[in-house]
Amino acid sequence: MTVDLNRRTVERFDALLGSDDLSALDELCTADMVNHALAPGRPAGLAGTREFLTNHGARFGDTGWSSLTVVAEGDFVVQYGTRGGWWRGGDLLGFDAPSGHYSRDVAFMYRFVDGKIAERWAIRDDLTMMRQLGAITTA
């Protein structure tokens, strides 16, 4: 598989966030995909990824990338940039966060096997988002 095909697969995966039709997930990911970015208590693999993609848009109102850099080499694709949205309010990582706009830096890394996503990792600046929403304040 080519690096360009892997990049396009990540773009298609990214477009599923908040989508009502997740049927492409089985085409984009291996059956035993490991999503290291899922919160504890969520189902593992594709089931947890499907649940996340379905519920994330409802909770976060993601507006997408405001800046994005993509690096792809071999079997890996990395996305880094700033993503924002509208938090609907409520419990966020154990803190009560009122509704409001947020923007945070994120990095996602994907590992491919035979042209499909086999693993996914995420690093998010949740602290900045929680400060923006007023869930936590600085002294």
C-alpha positions as CSV (number, residue, x, y, z in Angstrom):
1,M,0.0,0.0,0.0
2,T,1.1,3.5,-0.7
3,V,1.7,6.4,1.7
4,D,-0.8,8.5,-0.3
5,L,-3.5,5.8,0.1
6,N,-2.8,5.7,3.9
7,R,-3.3,9.5,4.0
8,R,-6.6,9.3,2.2
9,T,-7.7,6.5,4.5
10,V,-7.1,8.7,7.5
11,E,-9.0,11.6,5.8
12,R,-11.9,9.3,5.3
13,F,-11.7,8.0,8.9
14,D,-11.6,11.6,10.2
15,A,-14.7,12.5,8.2
16,L,-16.7,9.8,10.1
17,L,-16.6,11.9,13.3
18,G,-20.2,12.5,14.3
19,S,-21.5,10.8,11.1
20,D,-24.7,8.9,11.1
21,D,-23.3,6.3,8.7
22,L,-20.3,4.5,10.0
23,S,-20.5,1.6,7.5
24,A,-17.1,2.6,6.0
25,L,-15.4,1.8,9.4
26,D,-15.1,-1.9,8.5
27,E,-13.5,-0.9,5.2
28,L,-11.0,1.5,6.8
29,C,-9.9,-0.5,9.8
30,T,-8.7,-4.0,10.5
31,A,-11.1,-6.2,12.3
32,D,-8.8,-6.3,15.3
33,M,-8.0,-2.6,15.4
34,V,-6.6,-1.3,18.7
35,N,-7.7,2.3,19.5
36,H,-5.4,3.4,22.3
37,A,-7.2,6.7,22.5
38,L,-10.5,5.3,23.9
39,A,-11.4,6.2,27.5
40,P,-11.4,3.5,30.2
41,G,-14.6,1.6,30.3
42,R,-15.4,1.9,26.6
43,P,-15.6,-1.2,24.5
44,A,-12.3,-2.1,22.9
45,G,-11.4,-2.1,19.2
46,L,-13.9,-1.3,16.5
47,A,-16.9,-1.4,18.8
48,G,-15.4,1.3,21.0
49,T,-14.3,3.3,18.0
50,R,-17.8,3.1,16.6
51,E,-19.3,4.2,19.9
52,F,-16.8,7.1,20.2
53,L,-17.5,8.3,16.6
54,T,-21.2,8.2,17.2
55,N,-21.2,10.0,20.6
56,H,-18.4,12.5,20.1
57,G,-20.3,14.8,17.8
58,A,-23.3,14.8,20.1
59,R,-21.2,15.8,23.1
60,F,-18.5,18.0,21.6
61,G,-20.0,19.5,18.5
62,D,-16.7,19.2,16.7
63,T,-16.1,21.9,14.1
64,G,-13.0,20.3,12.6
65,W,-9.4,21.4,12.0
66,S,-8.5,25.1,12.1
67,S,-4.9,24.1,11.3
68,L,-3.5,20.7,10.3
69,T,-0.2,19.2,9.4
70,V,-0.1,15.6,8.2
71,V,3.1,13.5,8.1
72,A,3.1,10.1,6.5
73,E,5.9,7.6,6.1
74,G,5.8,3.8,5.7
75,D,2.9,2.4,7.7
76,F,2.3,5.5,9.8
77,V,0.3,8.7,9.4
78,V,0.4,11.5,12.0
79,Q,-2.0,14.4,12.1
80,Y,-1.1,17.4,14.2
81,G,-3.0,20.6,14.5
82,T,-5.8,22.6,16.3
83,R,-9.3,21.3,16.4
84,G,-12.3,23.1,17.9
85,G,-16.0,22.8,18.6
86,W,-18.8,23.5,20.9
87,W,-19.1,21.7,24.2
88,R,-22.7,21.1,25.1
89,G,-22.1,21.3,28.9
90,G,-21.9,18.7,31.7
91,D,-19.3,16.3,33.1
92,L,-16.0,16.6,31.3
93,L,-13.2,14.3,32.7
94,G,-14.8,14.5,36.2
95,F,-15.4,18.3,36.1
96,D,-18.6,20.2,35.5
97,A,-17.9,22.2,32.4
98,P,-20.5,24.8,31.2
99,S,-21.3,24.9,27.5
100,G,-19.1,26.9,25.2
101,H,-16.6,27.1,22.4
102,Y,-13.2,25.4,22.7
103,S,-10.1,24.9,20.7
104,R,-7.2,22.6,21.5
105,D,-4.1,21.2,20.0
106,V,-4.2,17.5,19.2
107,A,-2.0,14.8,17.6
108,F,-3.3,11.5,16.2
109,M,-1.1,8.7,15.0
110,Y,-2.3,5.8,12.9
111,R,-0.5,2.5,12.1
112,F,-1.5,0.6,9.0
113,V,-1.6,-3.0,8.1
114,D,-2.4,-4.0,4.5
115,G,-3.9,-0.5,3.8
116,K,-6.2,-0.5,6.9
117,I,-5.9,1.3,10.2
118,A,-4.6,-1.2,12.8
119,E,-3.8,1.1,15.7
120,R,-4.7,4.7,16.7
121,W,-3.2,6.9,19.4
122,A,-4.3,10.4,20.5
123,I,-2.6,13.2,22.5
124,R,-5.0,16.1,23.3
125,D,-4.5,19.3,25.2
126,D,-7.5,18.7,27.5
127,L,-6.2,21.1,30.1
128,T,-6.4,24.1,27.7
129,M,-9.9,23.1,26.7
130,M,-11.1,22.8,30.3
131,R,-9.7,26.2,31.1
132,Q,-11.4,27.7,28.1
133,L,-14.7,26.2,29.2
134,G,-14.3,27.4,32.8
135,A,-14.3,23.9,34.2
136,I,-11.0,24.7,36.0
137,T,-9.4,28.0,36.8
138,T,-5.8,29.0,37.6
139,A,-5.0,30.6,41.0
